C-alpha cells in the first residue's frame, strides 16, 4: 500500500473520530442545557406543599402584604423561592423591585426607642420625634419621600447603590408637631395608628390612616450610583 495513502487514511480516520466526539459533546451540553432551562421555567408540580405556598402568596397579594410577598422565602425541592417566582403562577401585581426587605419585623420589634401609651396621649417633643422615627423608617423601607400639605416630613439622603435612603431628622420635629397640632386628628387614635405602622403598610393604607393630618403625597426617591 502506498505509504502516503496510508497516512492520509489514518489522518482521515482520526478527524472522523474527533468529529464524532465533538458532536457527542455538543449534543450532551445542549441536552443538559435544555433540561436546566426547563427546570427553571416549568411550573412546579402540583403538590400539597406547592399548593400551600401558592395559597399563602395569593393571600399576601390580596392583602397587599409586601413583606410576605416580596421578602419571605419558601423551599420547594430543596430550592429557595419567593412568591414572585413565575413557576408558582401566582400572577400578582405587587411591585417588589423598589421594596426594601432589610427588616421583616414590625416597628414595635425594632429598637428605635419606646414611649408610654397613656389613656390620654399628651403631645411632647419626645413623642413627636418617636412618630417621626417610625414614619421615617416606613418611608425608607418603601423608598419614598413624604409631604403633608407640601411640608417635607422626612429627609432624603444620598446612597451609593440602591434607592437613596430616607430618614427622620430632629430638625423636622417642629414641622411635624405643628402639623399634628393644627390637624383634626384624635391623638389617641393617631398614636394607635402610628404604633401599628408596618413596613408592609401600603401607600393607600398610609394615606387613609393619616388623612386627618392633611394632604399626603409620596415621591419615589432617586437611585444612587453603583
GUKERO-344765 format. One record per residue (C-alpha): residue number from 0; residue in one letter; x, y, z. Coordinates in nm, 3 decimals, always signed. Each point is the difference from the previous one (the first is absolute). Layout:
<nodes>
@n: NUM res: A x: X y: Y z: Z .
...
</nodes>
This chain:
<nodes>
@n: 0 res: X x: +0.000 y: +0.000 z: +0.000 .
@n: 1 res: X x: +0.119 y: +0.349 z: -0.079 .
@n: 2 res: X x: +0.140 y: +0.147 z: +0.321 .
@n: 3 res: X x: -0.136 y: +0.345 z: -0.083 .
@n: 4 res: X x: -0.348 y: -0.141 z: -0.057 .
@n: 5 res: X x: +0.025 y: -0.198 z: +0.325 .
@n: 6 res: X x: +0.097 y: +0.312 z: +0.197 .
@n: 7 res: X x: -0.290 y: +0.188 z: -0.159 .
@n: 8 res: X x: -0.242 y: -0.276 z: +0.099 .
@n: 9 res: X x: +0.121 y: +0.011 z: +0.362 .
@n: 10 res: X x: -0.034 y: +0.381 z: +0.010 .
@n: 11 res: X x: -0.349 y: -0.019 z: -0.147 .
@n: 12 res: X x: -0.099 y: -0.263 z: +0.257 .
@n: 13 res: X x: +0.133 y: +0.213 z: +0.285 .
@n: 14 res: X x: -0.191 y: +0.304 z: -0.128 .
@n: 15 res: X x: -0.321 y: -0.205 z: -0.028 .
@n: 16 res: X x: +0.041 y: -0.136 z: +0.356 .
@n: 17 res: X x: +0.069 y: +0.349 z: +0.137 .
@n: 18 res: X x: -0.302 y: +0.135 z: -0.188 .
@n: 19 res: X x: -0.223 y: -0.270 z: +0.150 .
@n: 20 res: X x: +0.132 y: +0.079 z: +0.352 .
@n: 21 res: X x: -0.065 y: +0.371 z: -0.052 .
@n: 22 res: X x: -0.356 y: -0.071 z: -0.117 .
@n: 23 res: X x: -0.062 y: -0.222 z: +0.303 .
@n: 24 res: X x: +0.134 y: +0.272 z: +0.231 .
@n: 25 res: X x: -0.209 y: +0.276 z: -0.160 .
@n: 26 res: X x: -0.309 y: -0.221 z: +0.010 .
@n: 27 res: X x: +0.054 y: -0.074 z: +0.369 .
@n: 28 res: X x: +0.051 y: +0.366 z: +0.088 .
@n: 29 res: X x: -0.308 y: +0.110 z: -0.193 .
@n: 30 res: X x: -0.214 y: -0.273 z: +0.157 .
@n: 31 res: X x: +0.121 y: +0.091 z: +0.348 .
@n: 32 res: X x: -0.054 y: +0.368 z: -0.069 .
@n: 33 res: X x: -0.357 y: -0.055 z: -0.114 .
@n: 34 res: X x: -0.068 y: -0.208 z: +0.310 .
@n: 35 res: X x: +0.133 y: +0.277 z: +0.224 .
@n: 36 res: X x: -0.204 y: +0.257 z: -0.190 .
@n: 37 res: X x: -0.315 y: -0.206 z: +0.032 .
@n: 38 res: X x: +0.058 y: -0.056 z: +0.371 .
@n: 39 res: X x: +0.023 y: +0.378 z: +0.054 .
@n: 40 res: X x: -0.304 y: +0.094 z: -0.208 .
@n: 41 res: X x: -0.246 y: -0.288 z: +0.030 .
@n: 42 res: X x: -0.272 y: +0.039 z: +0.267 .
@n: 43 res: X x: +0.050 y: -0.193 z: +0.321 .
@n: 44 res: X x: -0.183 y: -0.329 z: +0.034 .
@n: 45 res: X x: -0.338 y: +0.038 z: +0.167 .
@n: 46 res: X x: +0.091 y: -0.145 z: +0.340 .
@n: 47 res: X x: -0.152 y: +0.074 z: +0.340 .
@n: 48 res: X x: +0.308 y: +0.206 z: +0.090 .
@n: 49 res: X x: -0.011 y: +0.202 z: -0.321 .
@n: 50 res: X x: -0.374 y: +0.063 z: +0.035 .
@n: 51 res: X x: +0.045 y: +0.123 z: +0.357 .
@n: 52 res: X x: +0.277 y: +0.241 z: -0.103 .
@n: 53 res: X x: -0.200 y: +0.125 z: -0.296 .
@n: 54 res: X x: -0.301 y: +0.059 z: +0.223 .
@n: 55 res: X x: +0.213 y: +0.190 z: +0.254 .
@n: 56 res: X x: +0.145 y: +0.217 z: -0.279 .
@n: 57 res: X x: -0.344 y: +0.067 z: -0.148 .
@n: 58 res: X x: -0.126 y: +0.104 z: +0.342 .
@n: 59 res: X x: +0.300 y: +0.231 z: +0.048 .
@n: 60 res: X x: -0.074 y: +0.152 z: -0.341 .
@n: 61 res: X x: -0.368 y: +0.060 z: +0.070 .
@n: 62 res: X x: +0.090 y: +0.159 z: +0.337 .
@n: 63 res: X x: +0.275 y: +0.208 z: -0.167 .
@n: 64 res: X x: +0.245 y: -0.150 z: +0.250 .
@n: 65 res: X x: +0.332 y: +0.082 z: -0.165 .
@n: 66 res: X x: +0.208 y: -0.135 z: +0.283 .
@n: 67 res: X x: -0.134 y: -0.349 z: -0.056 .
@n: 68 res: X x: -0.035 y: +0.020 z: -0.378 .
@n: 69 res: X x: +0.334 y: +0.166 z: -0.076 .
@n: 70 res: X x: +0.223 y: -0.115 z: +0.284 .
@n: 71 res: X x: -0.105 y: -0.334 z: +0.148 .
@n: 72 res: X x: +0.185 y: -0.305 z: -0.127 .
@n: 73 res: X x: -0.156 y: -0.341 z: -0.051 .
@n: 74 res: X x: +0.161 y: -0.329 z: -0.094 .
@n: 75 res: X x: -0.109 y: -0.242 z: -0.273 .
@n: 76 res: X x: +0.215 y: -0.295 z: -0.105 .
@n: 77 res: X x: +0.289 y: +0.139 z: +0.209 .
@n: 78 res: X x: -0.015 y: +0.328 z: -0.194 .
@n: 79 res: X x: -0.073 y: +0.333 z: +0.167 .
@n: 80 res: X x: -0.263 y: +0.205 z: -0.179 .
@n: 81 res: X x: -0.215 y: +0.308 z: +0.060 .
@n: 82 res: X x: -0.358 y: +0.077 z: -0.095 .
@n: 83 res: X x: +0.109 y: +0.189 z: -0.311 .
@n: 84 res: X x: +0.144 y: -0.317 z: -0.154 .
@n: 85 res: X x: -0.183 y: -0.049 z: -0.331 .
@n: 86 res: X x: -0.006 y: -0.376 z: +0.050 .
@n: 87 res: X x: -0.253 y: +0.046 z: +0.281 .
@n: 88 res: X x: -0.238 y: +0.174 z: -0.239 .
@n: 89 res: X x: -0.144 y: +0.237 z: +0.262 .
@n: 90 res: X x: -0.043 y: +0.291 z: -0.243 .
@n: 91 res: X x: +0.013 y: +0.288 z: +0.247 .
@n: 92 res: X x: +0.027 y: +0.370 z: -0.084 .
@n: 93 res: X x: +0.205 y: +0.096 z: +0.306 .
@n: 94 res: X x: +0.330 y: +0.168 z: -0.087 .
@n: 95 res: X x: +0.303 y: -0.127 z: +0.188 .
@n: 96 res: X x: +0.289 y: +0.161 z: -0.187 .
@n: 97 res: X x: +0.003 y: +0.314 z: +0.218 .
@n: 98 res: X x: -0.110 y: -0.163 z: +0.323 .
@n: 99 res: X x: +0.262 y: -0.044 z: +0.272 .
@n: 100 res: X x: +0.011 y: -0.332 z: +0.180 .
@n: 101 res: X x: +0.276 y: +0.102 z: +0.240 .
@n: 102 res: X x: -0.227 y: -0.054 z: +0.299 .
@n: 103 res: X x: -0.304 y: -0.227 z: +0.008 .
@n: 104 res: X x: -0.109 y: +0.091 z: +0.349 .
@n: 105 res: X x: -0.272 y: +0.238 z: +0.110 .
@n: 106 res: X x: +0.119 y: +0.339 z: +0.121 .
@n: 107 res: X x: -0.078 y: -0.084 z: +0.361 .
@n: 108 res: X x: +0.253 y: -0.285 z: -0.022 .
@n: 109 res: X x: +0.274 y: +0.240 z: -0.109 .
@n: 110 res: X x: +0.214 y: +0.174 z: +0.259 .
@n: 111 res: X x: -0.078 y: +0.358 z: -0.099 .
@n: 112 res: X x: -0.106 y: +0.117 z: +0.342 .
@n: 113 res: X x: -0.310 y: -0.059 z: +0.208 .
@n: 114 res: X x: -0.251 y: +0.233 z: +0.154 .
@n: 115 res: X x: -0.300 y: -0.039 z: +0.230 .
@n: 116 res: X x: -0.351 y: -0.026 z: -0.142 .
@n: 117 res: X x: -0.218 y: +0.171 z: +0.262 .
@n: 118 res: X x: -0.378 y: -0.003 z: -0.023 .
@n: 119 res: X x: +0.013 y: +0.358 z: -0.117 .
@n: 120 res: X x: +0.297 y: +0.085 z: -0.220 .
@n: 121 res: X x: +0.185 y: +0.323 z: +0.074 .
@n: 122 res: X x: +0.196 y: +0.137 z: -0.293 .
@n: 123 res: X x: +0.365 y: +0.057 z: +0.093 .
@n: 124 res: X x: +0.316 y: +0.055 z: -0.200 .
@n: 125 res: X x: +0.121 y: -0.350 z: +0.093 .
@n: 126 res: X x: -0.326 y: -0.153 z: -0.122 .
@n: 127 res: X x: +0.009 y: +0.198 z: -0.327 .
@n: 128 res: X x: +0.356 y: -0.116 z: -0.059 .
@n: 129 res: X x: -0.106 y: -0.358 z: +0.057 .
@n: 130 res: X x: -0.282 y: +0.044 z: -0.253 .
@n: 131 res: X x: +0.251 y: +0.147 z: -0.244 .
@n: 132 res: X x: +0.238 y: -0.294 z: +0.051 .
@n: 133 res: X x: -0.273 y: -0.249 z: -0.083 .
@n: 134 res: X x: -0.123 y: +0.190 z: -0.303 .
@n: 135 res: X x: +0.359 y: +0.047 z: -0.117 .
@n: 136 res: X x: +0.072 y: -0.372 z: +0.024 .
@n: 137 res: X x: -0.318 y: -0.083 z: -0.193 .
@n: 138 res: X x: +0.093 y: +0.253 z: -0.268 .
@n: 139 res: X x: +0.355 y: -0.135 z: -0.026 .
@n: 140 res: X x: -0.124 y: -0.359 z: -0.024 .
@n: 141 res: X x: -0.223 y: +0.100 z: -0.291 .
@n: 142 res: X x: +0.246 y: +0.242 z: -0.167 .
@n: 143 res: X x: -0.239 y: +0.293 z: +0.031 .
@n: 144 res: X x: +0.009 y: +0.366 z: +0.092 .
@n: 145 res: X x: -0.309 y: +0.132 z: +0.182 .
@n: 146 res: X x: -0.157 y: +0.344 z: +0.015 .
@n: 147 res: X x: -0.304 y: +0.110 z: +0.199 .
@n: 148 res: X x: -0.163 y: +0.317 z: -0.132 .
@n: 149 res: X x: +0.320 y: +0.055 z: -0.201 .
@n: 150 res: X x: +0.221 y: -0.021 z: +0.310 .
@n: 151 res: X x: +0.280 y: -0.258 z: -0.018 .
@n: 152 res: X x: -0.012 y: -0.222 z: +0.309 .
@n: 153 res: X x: +0.285 y: -0.240 z: -0.082 .
@n: 154 res: X x: +0.336 y: +0.088 z: -0.151 .
@n: 155 res: X x: +0.165 y: -0.154 z: -0.305 .
@n: 156 res: X x: +0.364 y: -0.109 z: +0.024 .
@n: 157 res: X x: +0.239 y: -0.118 z: -0.271 .
@n: 158 res: X x: +0.086 y: -0.367 z: -0.028 .
@n: 159 res: X x: +0.269 y: -0.184 z: -0.195 .
@n: 160 res: X x: -0.207 y: -0.263 z: -0.177 .
@n: 161 res: X x: -0.370 y: -0.075 z: +0.050 .
@n: 162 res: X x: -0.262 y: +0.260 z: +0.073 .
@n: 163 res: X x: +0.110 y: +0.308 z: +0.190 .
@n: 164 res: X x: -0.066 y: -0.037 z: +0.371 .
@n: 165 res: X x: -0.275 y: +0.198 z: +0.168 .
@n: 166 res: X x: -0.012 y: +0.081 z: +0.368 .
@n: 167 res: X x: -0.126 y: +0.211 z: +0.284 .
@n: 168 res: X x: +0.195 y: +0.297 z: +0.126 .
@n: 169 res: X x: -0.058 y: +0.178 z: +0.333 .
@n: 170 res: X x: +0.009 y: +0.326 z: -0.195 .
@n: 171 res: X x: -0.336 y: -0.104 z: -0.146 .
@n: 172 res: X x: -0.160 y: -0.042 z: +0.345 .
@n: 173 res: X x: -0.151 y: +0.353 z: +0.013 .
@n: 174 res: X x: -0.160 y: -0.051 z: -0.345 .
@n: 175 res: X x: -0.162 y: -0.334 z: +0.088 .
@n: 176 res: X x: -0.107 y: +0.127 z: +0.342 .
@n: 177 res: X x: -0.169 y: +0.302 z: -0.158 .
@n: 178 res: X x: -0.172 y: -0.222 z: -0.259 .
@n: 179 res: X x: -0.138 y: -0.223 z: +0.278 .
@n: 180 res: X x: -0.112 y: +0.297 z: +0.211 .
@n: 181 res: X x: -0.178 y: +0.162 z: -0.296 .
@n: 182 res: X x: -0.163 y: -0.325 z: -0.111 .
@n: 183 res: X x: -0.339 y: -0.149 z: +0.078 .
@n: 184 res: X x: +0.162 y: -0.319 z: +0.130 .
@n: 185 res: X x: -0.106 y: -0.165 z: +0.322 .
@n: 186 res: X x: +0.336 y: -0.049 z: +0.173 .
@n: 187 res: X x: -0.094 y: -0.334 z: +0.153 .
@n: 188 res: X x: -0.105 y: -0.135 z: -0.341 .
@n: 189 res: X x: +0.307 y: +0.149 z: -0.170 .
@n: 190 res: X x: +0.227 y: -0.153 z: +0.264 .
@n: 191 res: X x: -0.158 y: -0.342 z: -0.052 .
@n: 192 res: X x: +0.034 y: +0.018 z: -0.379 .
@n: 193 res: X x: +0.364 y: +0.102 z: +0.014 .
@n: 194 res: X x: +0.066 y: -0.276 z: +0.253 .
@n: 195 res: X x: -0.139 y: -0.250 z: -0.251 .
@n: 196 res: X x: +0.190 y: +0.132 z: -0.302 .
@n: 197 res: X x: +0.179 y: -0.281 z: -0.188 .
@n: 198 res: X x: +0.243 y: -0.013 z: -0.288 .
@n: 199 res: X x: -0.269 y: -0.186 z: -0.194 .
@n: 200 res: X x: -0.249 y: +0.286 z: +0.042 .
@n: 201 res: X x: -0.084 y: +0.122 z: -0.350 .
@n: 202 res: X x: -0.003 y: +0.362 z: -0.114 .
@n: 203 res: X x: -0.381 y: -0.013 z: -0.023 .
@n: 204 res: X x: -0.029 y: -0.137 z: +0.353 .
@n: 205 res: X x: +0.244 y: +0.263 z: +0.128 .
@n: 206 res: X x: -0.203 y: +0.277 z: -0.160 .
@n: 207 res: X x: -0.326 y: -0.134 z: +0.142 .
@n: 208 res: X x: +0.142 y: -0.047 z: +0.349 .
@n: 209 res: X x: +0.151 y: +0.348 z: +0.021 .
@n: 210 res: X x: -0.230 y: +0.209 z: -0.220 .
@n: 211 res: X x: -0.098 y: +0.203 z: +0.307 .
@n: 212 res: X x: +0.349 y: +0.158 z: -0.014 .
@n: 213 res: X x: -0.060 y: +0.159 z: -0.340 .
@n: 214 res: X x: +0.070 y: -0.067 z: -0.365 .
@n: 215 res: X x: +0.260 y: -0.276 z: -0.020 .
@n: 216 res: X x: +0.216 y: -0.045 z: -0.309 .
@n: 217 res: X x: +0.269 y: -0.257 z: -0.078 .
@n: 218 res: X x: +0.302 y: +0.038 z: -0.225 .
@n: 219 res: X x: +0.231 y: -0.279 z: -0.110 .
@n: 220 res: X x: +0.358 y: +0.082 z: +0.095 .
@n: 221 res: X x: +0.291 y: -0.017 z: -0.241 .
@n: 222 res: X x: +0.255 y: -0.277 z: -0.032 .
@n: 223 res: X x: +0.361 y: +0.050 z: +0.096 .
@n: 224 res: X x: +0.283 y: -0.101 z: -0.237 .
@n: 225 res: X x: +0.119 y: -0.358 z: +0.035 .
</nodes>
